[in-house]
Amino acid sequence: MSKIIIVEDEKPAARRLERLLSALQYEVLKKLHSVEEAIDWFQKQPKADLIFLDIQLSDGLSFEIFEKVNIEADLIFTTAYDEYALKAFKLNSIDYLLKPIDPIELKSALKKYEKRKSSQSIDAELLKSLLIQPKNEPTYKTRFSVKVGEKLKTYSADEISCFESSDKATSLVTLEGKHYVVDESLNQLEPKLSPKDFFRINRSHIIHYKAIDDMVSYSTSRIKINVKALDQPVIVSRERVKDFKTWIG
């Protein structure tokens, strides 16, 4: 039986992946949730057959693990980002799954793993060159996958009206007025969104500038916005009004 490790800082996502693997008759040996935790684990137990690895963890980029520990294993990257060099990953015999992970794509990746089962050590420098972004050129998400029944549908950033948090759930709202529940919270989404296009106006909403229909003054120091696809206006919180005015120009 393959020794499978999941390195994922979002625990719900790690548990979901474990359930998907279990349904395909694969057993997860260990779930790790940070660069530091992974380094500690692999220093003591470096043997693994397959590692499912999120690219950006809460305490750093995942390539840092392989700079500290020599691991011989196959990698399947699991990430919410789709802007990385997919072709380069494939050429390096590394598979790549975009979150939320589709069970069919996962099954296909595992078939590739079963056919290959390599025993080559991971090139940390290659990973570093693929994963790290220039400090003056941050990478933001440009496409977002949502689940529609058993299928996945993708929306570009320009097709999104806003992200809305309500009743402990986060929804992606399209300009057409469709609502889809997403796995990430607004706090998790905010740093992944381009600040040129999106702005967090309050605790419950991140809006796209193209979705703004009109704005009016509200009370003495706040702003009310009519946002496309939302039934009710939304209010810019008092502490964000100044930054919002700068953002909107």
Residue frames as qw, qx, qy, qz and C-alpha x, y, z in Angstrom:
[[0.000, 0.887, 0.462, 0.000, 0.00, 0.00, 0.00],
 [0.399, 0.563, -0.021, 0.724, 1.30, 3.45, -0.93],
 [0.383, -0.500, -0.409, 0.660, 2.42, 5.80, 1.82],
 [0.146, 0.689, 0.374, 0.604, 0.44, 8.96, 1.08],
 [0.306, -0.405, -0.356, 0.784, 1.03, 12.30, 2.79],
 [0.119, 0.832, 0.415, 0.348, -1.17, 15.39, 2.48],
 [0.366, -0.246, -0.185, 0.878, 0.47, 18.79, 3.05],
 [0.066, -0.621, -0.495, -0.603, -2.36, 21.34, 3.18],
 [0.109, 0.060, -0.459, 0.880, -2.83, 24.32, 5.50],
 [0.550, -0.137, -0.033, -0.823, -6.62, 24.40, 5.11],
 [0.266, -0.123, 0.915, -0.276, -7.83, 21.55, 7.31],
 [0.691, 0.374, 0.393, -0.479, -11.30, 21.22, 5.69],
 [0.606, 0.627, -0.383, -0.305, -9.62, 20.88, 2.29],
 [0.072, 0.437, -0.892, 0.087, -7.23, 18.26, 3.69],
 [0.484, 0.068, 0.775, -0.400, -10.13, 16.27, 5.16],
 [0.716, 0.519, 0.096, -0.458, -12.06, 16.44, 1.88],
 [0.447, 0.599, -0.641, -0.174, -9.05, 15.19, -0.07],
 [0.167, -0.260, 0.922, -0.235, -8.63, 12.34, 2.42],
 [0.644, 0.270, 0.548, -0.460, -12.27, 11.35, 1.89],
 [0.666, 0.612, -0.217, -0.367, -11.85, 11.41, -1.89],
 [0.237, 0.519, -0.821, -0.002, -8.74, 9.22, -1.62],
 [0.395, -0.087, 0.835, -0.373, -10.50, 6.83, 0.73],
 [0.735, 0.415, 0.253, -0.473, -13.32, 6.43, -1.79],
 [0.658, 0.609, -0.415, -0.154, -10.67, 5.36, -4.32],
 [0.968, -0.202, -0.111, 0.101, -9.21, 2.84, -1.85],
 [0.517, 0.459, -0.358, 0.628, -6.17, 4.92, -0.91],
 [0.610, -0.689, -0.340, 0.192, -5.20, 5.44, 2.71],
 [0.156, 0.849, -0.208, 0.461, -3.59, 8.65, 3.94],
 [0.707, -0.086, -0.509, 0.483, -0.71, 8.08, 6.34],
 [0.352, -0.475, -0.323, 0.740, -0.47, 11.65, 7.62],
 [0.176, 0.868, 0.318, 0.338, -1.92, 15.13, 7.14],
 [0.503, -0.272, -0.137, 0.809, 0.51, 18.03, 7.66],
 [0.094, 0.885, 0.455, 0.000, -0.58, 21.66, 7.79],
 [0.026, -0.974, 0.163, 0.157, 2.51, 23.87, 7.46],
 [0.579, 0.645, -0.458, 0.194, 6.05, 24.05, 6.12],
 [0.171, -0.590, 0.662, -0.429, 7.43, 23.75, 9.66],
 [0.799, -0.133, 0.461, -0.362, 5.29, 20.72, 10.51],
 [0.900, 0.423, -0.075, -0.071, 6.18, 19.01, 7.21],
 [0.359, 0.680, -0.579, 0.272, 9.92, 19.57, 7.69],
 [0.418, -0.450, 0.663, -0.429, 9.73, 18.11, 11.20],
 [0.902, 0.084, 0.302, -0.297, 7.79, 15.06, 9.99],
 [0.834, 0.524, -0.169, 0.032, 9.98, 14.30, 6.99],
 [0.098, 0.707, -0.640, 0.284, 13.19, 14.72, 8.98],
 [0.517, -0.295, 0.722, -0.354, 12.01, 11.88, 11.19],
 [0.663, 0.233, 0.710, -0.041, 10.17, 9.82, 8.55],
 [0.102, 0.536, -0.394, -0.739, 11.44, 10.79, 5.10],
 [0.116, 0.049, 0.924, 0.361, 9.99, 7.77, 3.30],
 [0.506, 0.474, 0.377, -0.615, 6.82, 8.52, 1.35],
 [0.490, 0.235, 0.739, 0.398, 5.45, 7.26, -1.94],
 [0.113, 0.608, 0.484, 0.619, 3.12, 10.11, -2.89],
 [0.178, -0.393, -0.388, 0.814, 2.70, 13.62, -1.50],
 [0.097, 0.786, 0.502, 0.347, -0.31, 15.82, -2.17],
 [0.464, -0.276, -0.164, 0.826, 1.12, 19.27, -1.72],
 [0.109, 0.943, 0.309, -0.059, -0.49, 22.69, -1.55],
 [0.582, 0.510, -0.037, 0.632, 1.79, 25.30, -3.14],
 [0.021, 0.541, -0.251, 0.803, 1.31, 28.22, -0.77],
 [0.566, -0.427, -0.673, 0.212, 1.10, 27.27, 2.88],
 [0.303, -0.918, -0.243, -0.073, 0.37, 29.56, 5.79],
 [0.508, -0.770, 0.219, 0.318, 4.04, 29.87, 6.74],
 [0.140, -0.596, 0.585, 0.532, 5.70, 29.84, 3.32],
 [0.688, 0.433, -0.386, -0.435, 6.02, 28.16, -0.07],
 [0.962, -0.161, 0.174, -0.132, 6.10, 24.39, -0.15],
 [0.755, 0.513, -0.324, 0.249, 9.44, 24.14, -1.98],
 [0.142, -0.734, 0.511, -0.425, 11.09, 25.17, 1.30],
 [0.895, -0.278, 0.281, -0.205, 10.35, 21.68, 2.62],
 [0.942, 0.267, 0.047, 0.197, 12.62, 20.11, 0.01],
 [0.296, 0.780, -0.368, 0.412, 15.43, 22.57, 0.67],
 [0.416, -0.606, 0.534, -0.418, 15.59, 21.22, 4.23],
 [0.713, -0.134, 0.668, -0.167, 14.83, 17.53, 3.65],
 [0.200, 0.321, -0.781, -0.497, 15.80, 15.10, 0.90],
 [0.669, 0.176, 0.558, -0.459, 12.60, 13.28, -0.04],
 [0.055, 0.123, -0.842, -0.522, 12.13, 10.64, -2.71],
 [0.336, 0.448, 0.747, -0.358, 8.47, 10.68, -3.65],
 [0.152, 0.454, 0.597, 0.643, 5.99, 11.58, -6.34],
 [0.031, 0.312, 0.326, -0.892, 4.21, 14.90, -6.04],
 [0.053, 0.617, 0.657, 0.430, 0.71, 15.99, -6.96],
 [0.077, -0.005, -0.221, 0.972, 0.19, 19.69, -6.37],
 [0.104, -0.690, -0.711, -0.086, -3.19, 20.84, -5.08],
 [0.228, -0.225, -0.126, 0.939, -3.77, 24.56, -5.22],
 [0.256, 0.769, 0.489, -0.322, -6.33, 27.30, -5.71],
 [0.049, 0.736, -0.294, -0.608, -4.01, 29.07, -8.14],
 [0.816, 0.390, 0.412, 0.112, -3.95, 28.40, -11.85],
 [0.293, 0.938, -0.164, -0.083, -1.29, 30.90, -12.95],
 [0.497, -0.595, 0.594, 0.215, 1.76, 28.69, -12.40],
 [0.313, 0.523, -0.666, -0.430, 3.77, 27.00, -15.12],
 [0.888, 0.000, 0.323, -0.328, 1.69, 23.89, -15.67],
 [0.823, 0.503, -0.265, -0.003, 3.74, 22.69, -18.61],
 [0.187, 0.630, -0.669, 0.348, 6.93, 22.88, -16.56],
 [0.603, -0.301, 0.592, -0.443, 5.32, 20.83, -13.79],
 [0.937, 0.237, 0.115, -0.230, 4.24, 18.18, -16.30],
 [0.635, 0.616, -0.446, 0.138, 7.69, 18.00, -17.85],
 [0.013, -0.515, 0.732, -0.446, 9.09, 17.40, -14.38],
 [0.478, -0.162, -0.859, -0.084, 6.65, 14.49, -13.94],
 [0.013, 0.194, 0.625, -0.756, 4.64, 16.39, -11.37],
 [0.059, -0.573, -0.722, -0.383, 0.85, 16.46, -11.63],
 [0.001, 0.001, 0.187, -0.982, -1.26, 19.49, -10.75],
 [0.135, -0.574, -0.797, -0.132, -4.85, 19.66, -9.49],
 [0.068, -0.346, 0.022, -0.936, -6.83, 22.87, -9.14],
 [0.042, -0.315, -0.805, 0.502, -8.97, 23.25, -6.03],
 [0.726, -0.232, 0.528, -0.375, -11.73, 22.41, -5.40],
 [0.104, -0.318, 0.899, 0.282, -10.43, 19.05, -6.52],
 [0.762, 0.180, -0.205, -0.587, -12.57, 17.21, -9.03],
 [0.780, -0.237, 0.566, -0.125, -12.86, 13.45, -8.20],
 [0.868, 0.471, 0.145, 0.056, -12.44, 12.50, -11.87],
 [0.364, 0.822, -0.367, 0.238, -9.25, 14.56, -12.21],
 [0.459, -0.611, 0.602, -0.231, -7.97, 13.06, -8.96],
 [0.907, 0.042, 0.415, -0.059, -8.60, 9.55, -10.26],
 [0.722, 0.671, -0.067, 0.158, -6.73, 10.40, -13.48],
 [0.024, 0.826, -0.501, 0.258, -3.76, 11.77, -11.52],
 [0.674, -0.407, 0.589, -0.183, -3.62, 8.61, -9.41],
 [0.922, 0.328, 0.203, 0.028, -3.59, 6.46, -12.55],
 [0.467, 0.789, -0.314, 0.246, -0.53, 8.40, -13.74],
 [0.333, -0.687, 0.578, -0.287, 1.07, 7.84, -10.37],
 [0.876, -0.117, 0.451, -0.125, 0.41, 4.10, -10.47],
 [0.833, 0.538, 0.013, 0.129, 1.96, 3.85, -13.95],
 [0.357, 0.783, -0.353, 0.368, 5.06, 5.78, -13.00],
 [0.804, -0.591, -0.032, 0.062, 5.89, 5.38, -9.30],
 [0.511, 0.679, -0.335, 0.407, 9.22, 7.13, -9.64],
 [0.767, -0.528, -0.180, 0.316, 11.98, 7.04, -7.06],
 [0.495, 0.426, -0.049, 0.756, 13.87, 10.17, -8.05],
 [0.308, -0.502, -0.414, 0.694, 14.60, 12.85, -5.52],
 [0.176, 0.901, 0.396, 0.034, 12.88, 16.18, -5.89],
 [0.501, 0.272, 0.033, 0.821, 14.82, 19.09, -7.38],
 [0.216, -0.722, -0.442, 0.487, 14.30, 21.89, -4.85],
 [0.158, -0.385, 0.220, 0.882, 15.88, 24.50, -7.11],
 [0.049, -0.238, -0.723, -0.647, 13.53, 23.62, -9.96],
 [0.220, -0.675, -0.702, 0.061, 10.56, 23.84, -7.61],
 [0.252, -0.612, -0.193, 0.724, 11.79, 27.18, -6.37],
 [0.082, -0.166, 0.430, 0.884, 12.11, 28.58, -9.88],
 [0.154, -0.385, -0.777, -0.474, 8.59, 27.40, -10.72],
 [0.331, -0.659, -0.664, 0.123, 6.83, 28.45, -7.55],
 [0.305, -0.560, -0.225, 0.737, 8.37, 31.68, -6.39],
 [0.310, 0.830, 0.371, 0.278, 7.12, 34.91, -7.91],
 [0.376, 0.328, -0.131, 0.857, 9.10, 38.17, -8.25],
 [0.194, -0.436, -0.583, 0.658, 8.42, 40.35, -5.24],
 [0.143, 0.351, -0.016, -0.925, 7.27, 43.22, -7.44],
 [0.477, 0.070, -0.563, -0.671, 4.93, 41.01, -9.48],
 [0.419, -0.021, 0.786, -0.454, 2.48, 39.26, -7.16],
 [0.210, -0.091, -0.843, -0.487, 0.22, 36.67, -8.74],
 [0.466, 0.096, 0.437, -0.763, -3.52, 36.87, -8.29],
 [0.420, 0.271, 0.866, 0.019, -6.27, 34.48, -9.25],
 [0.225, 0.230, -0.348, -0.880, -7.87, 35.17, -12.61],
 [0.601, -0.106, -0.614, -0.501, -10.24, 32.20, -12.77],
 [0.387, -0.225, 0.661, -0.603, -12.43, 30.58, -10.15],
 [0.372, -0.064, -0.883, -0.279, -13.89, 27.08, -10.17],
 [0.523, -0.128, 0.408, -0.737, -17.30, 26.38, -8.66],
 [0.106, 0.057, 0.992, 0.039, -19.20, 23.14, -8.26],
 [0.578, 0.111, -0.094, -0.803, -22.50, 22.75, -10.10],
 [0.959, -0.011, -0.022, -0.282, -23.93, 19.38, -9.12],
 [0.896, -0.201, 0.279, 0.280, -21.28, 16.85, -10.05],
 [0.643, 0.551, 0.143, 0.512, -19.62, 19.20, -12.54],
 [0.406, -0.520, -0.067, 0.749, -17.20, 22.10, -12.24],
 [0.356, 0.840, 0.301, 0.278, -17.75, 25.46, -13.89],
 [0.551, -0.199, -0.044, 0.809, -15.14, 28.19, -14.25],
 [0.104, 0.954, 0.277, 0.048, -15.65, 31.95, -14.10],
 [0.527, 0.346, -0.119, 0.767, -13.10, 34.61, -14.93],
 [0.251, -0.343, -0.427, 0.798, -12.57, 37.49, -12.50],
 [0.128, 0.047, -0.199, -0.970, -14.37, 39.88, -14.87],
 [0.453, -0.313, -0.682, -0.481, -17.52, 37.73, -14.68],
 [0.444, -0.390, -0.704, 0.394, -17.76, 38.08, -10.90],
 [0.193, -0.820, -0.206, -0.498, -19.89, 40.69, -9.18],
 [0.270, -0.689, 0.459, -0.492, -18.71, 40.00, -5.64],
 [0.502, -0.045, -0.835, 0.222, -17.89, 37.48, -2.95],
 [0.479, -0.528, 0.019, -0.701, -20.43, 37.48, -0.14],
 [0.249, 0.051, -0.885, 0.390, -20.33, 35.98, 3.33],
 [0.574, -0.276, 0.026, -0.771, -23.64, 35.03, 4.95],
 [0.906, -0.243, 0.088, -0.334, -24.78, 32.41, 7.47],
 [0.599, -0.522, 0.590, 0.144, -21.20, 31.10, 7.89],
 [0.752, 0.291, 0.506, 0.306, -20.92, 30.42, 4.14],
 [0.076, -0.574, 0.305, 0.756, -19.05, 32.26, 1.39],
 [0.654, 0.554, 0.515, -0.003, -20.62, 32.67, -2.03],
 [0.244, -0.150, 0.462, 0.839, -19.28, 33.71, -5.42],
 [0.396, 0.695, 0.463, -0.382, -21.89, 35.93, -7.09],
 [0.462, 0.167, 0.532, 0.690, -21.68, 36.35, -10.87],
 [0.108, 0.186, -0.103, -0.971, -22.73, 39.42, -12.83],
 [0.392, -0.184, -0.695, -0.574, -25.58, 37.29, -14.15],
 [0.578, -0.407, 0.175, -0.685, -26.90, 36.86, -10.62],
 [0.882, -0.067, -0.464, -0.045, -25.87, 33.26, -10.00],
 [0.409, -0.717, 0.459, -0.329, -24.69, 32.31, -6.51],
 [0.857, 0.136, -0.489, 0.089, -22.22, 29.49, -5.80],
 [0.677, -0.714, 0.179, -0.018, -20.90, 28.42, -2.42],
 [0.580, 0.601, -0.486, 0.258, -17.08, 28.32, -2.33],
 [0.823, -0.248, -0.430, 0.277, -14.75, 26.61, 0.14],
 [0.482, 0.085, -0.275, 0.828, -12.72, 29.65, 1.14],
 [0.182, -0.786, -0.445, 0.388, -13.63, 32.45, 3.52],
 [0.262, 0.949, 0.070, 0.162, -13.39, 36.13, 2.60],
 [0.398, -0.823, 0.381, 0.140, -10.22, 36.37, 4.70],
 [0.699, -0.139, 0.609, 0.347, -8.67, 33.58, 2.64],
 [0.563, 0.639, 0.444, 0.279, -9.87, 34.99, -0.67],
 [0.003, 0.983, 0.048, -0.175, -8.86, 38.61, -0.13],
 [0.313, -0.689, 0.494, 0.427, -5.06, 38.25, -0.60],
 [0.535, 0.082, 0.755, 0.370, -5.63, 36.13, -3.71],
 [0.358, 0.794, 0.486, 0.075, -7.69, 38.79, -5.50],
 [0.451, 0.314, 0.117, 0.827, -6.22, 41.60, -7.55],
 [0.151, -0.585, -0.412, 0.682, -6.54, 44.87, -5.61],
 [0.030, 0.129, -0.371, -0.919, -7.00, 46.65, -8.95],
 [0.369, -0.229, -0.691, -0.578, -10.28, 44.80, -9.50],
 [0.589, -0.512, -0.621, -0.068, -11.56, 43.81, -6.05],
 [0.006, -0.449, 0.406, -0.796, -12.08, 45.67, -2.78],
 [0.377, -0.370, -0.809, 0.258, -13.17, 44.42, 0.65],
 [0.142, -0.567, -0.121, -0.802, -15.84, 46.98, 1.57],
 [0.585, -0.501, 0.286, -0.569, -16.94, 45.38, 4.84],
 [0.424, -0.323, 0.827, -0.176, -16.86, 42.11, 6.76],
 [0.691, 0.271, 0.630, -0.230, -19.36, 40.49, 4.41],
 [0.677, 0.700, 0.226, -0.031, -18.48, 41.67, 0.90],
 [0.377, -0.394, 0.471, 0.693, -15.59, 41.86, -1.55],
 [0.560, 0.714, 0.327, -0.265, -16.82, 43.61, -4.69],
 [0.581, 0.155, 0.442, 0.666, -15.53, 43.94, -8.26],
 [0.016, -0.412, -0.016, 0.911, -15.32, 47.50, -9.54],
 [0.165, -0.052, -0.662, -0.729, -17.27, 46.55, -12.69],
 [0.246, -0.463, -0.851, -0.024, -20.19, 45.46, -10.51],
 [0.082, -0.423, -0.392, 0.813, -20.77, 48.92, -9.04],
 [0.189, 0.685, 0.621, 0.332, -24.01, 50.41, -10.42],
 [0.007, 0.779, 0.013, 0.627, -24.01, 53.59, -8.36],
 [0.501, -0.174, -0.564, 0.633, -22.89, 55.01, -5.03],
 [0.217, -0.792, -0.201, -0.534, -24.57, 57.43, -2.63],
 [0.043, 0.404, -0.585, 0.702, -23.60, 59.01, 0.67],
 [0.674, -0.434, -0.577, -0.158, -24.97, 57.17, 3.66],
 [0.572, -0.732, -0.243, 0.280, -25.14, 58.84, 7.08],
 [0.085, -0.965, 0.163, 0.190, -22.22, 61.16, 7.77],
 [0.094, -0.713, 0.663, 0.208, -19.20, 59.09, 6.87],
 [0.559, -0.016, 0.824, 0.089, -20.26, 55.99, 4.97],
 [0.318, 0.333, -0.511, -0.726, -21.14, 55.02, 1.41],
 [0.722, 0.214, 0.582, -0.308, -24.03, 52.94, 0.11],
 [0.078, 0.381, -0.721, -0.573, -23.38, 50.95, -3.09],
 [0.847, 0.283, 0.203, -0.401, -25.80, 49.26, -5.46],
 [0.214, -0.435, 0.829, 0.278, -23.98, 46.19, -6.71],
 [0.622, 0.224, -0.513, -0.547, -24.99, 44.22, -9.79],
 [0.624, -0.028, -0.775, -0.101, -26.74, 40.92, -8.96],
 [0.195, -0.157, -0.746, 0.618, -27.40, 41.85, -5.32],
 [0.163, -0.688, -0.657, -0.260, -30.97, 42.57, -4.25],
 [0.371, -0.890, -0.224, 0.142, -29.99, 44.97, -1.49],
 [0.278, 0.851, -0.296, 0.332, -27.44, 47.82, -1.42],
 [0.818, -0.232, -0.312, 0.424, -24.25, 47.21, 0.56],
 [0.208, -0.974, 0.041, -0.074, -22.55, 49.65, 2.90],
 [0.592, 0.459, -0.424, 0.509, -18.86, 50.50, 2.97],
 [0.650, -0.578, -0.389, 0.305, -17.77, 50.20, 6.58],
 [0.119, -0.993, 0.004, 0.027, -16.66, 53.43, 8.22],
 [0.541, -0.636, 0.427, 0.346, -13.04, 52.34, 8.64],
 [0.616, 0.092, 0.616, 0.482, -12.76, 51.41, 4.95],
 [0.342, 0.872, 0.329, -0.120, -14.32, 54.51, 3.40],
 [0.069, -0.860, 0.340, 0.375, -11.06, 56.42, 2.97],
 [0.363, -0.288, 0.803, 0.375, -9.29, 53.49, 1.29],
 [0.495, 0.507, 0.703, 0.055, -12.35, 52.80, -0.83],
 [0.259, 0.926, 0.097, -0.257, -12.38, 56.36, -2.16],
 [0.152, -0.684, 0.599, 0.388, -8.70, 56.03, -3.05],
 [0.460, 0.010, 0.861, 0.217, -9.34, 52.67, -4.74],
 [0.454, 0.663, 0.594, -0.033, -12.31, 53.86, -6.76],
 [0.428, 0.141, 0.279, 0.848, -10.40, 56.95, -7.91]]
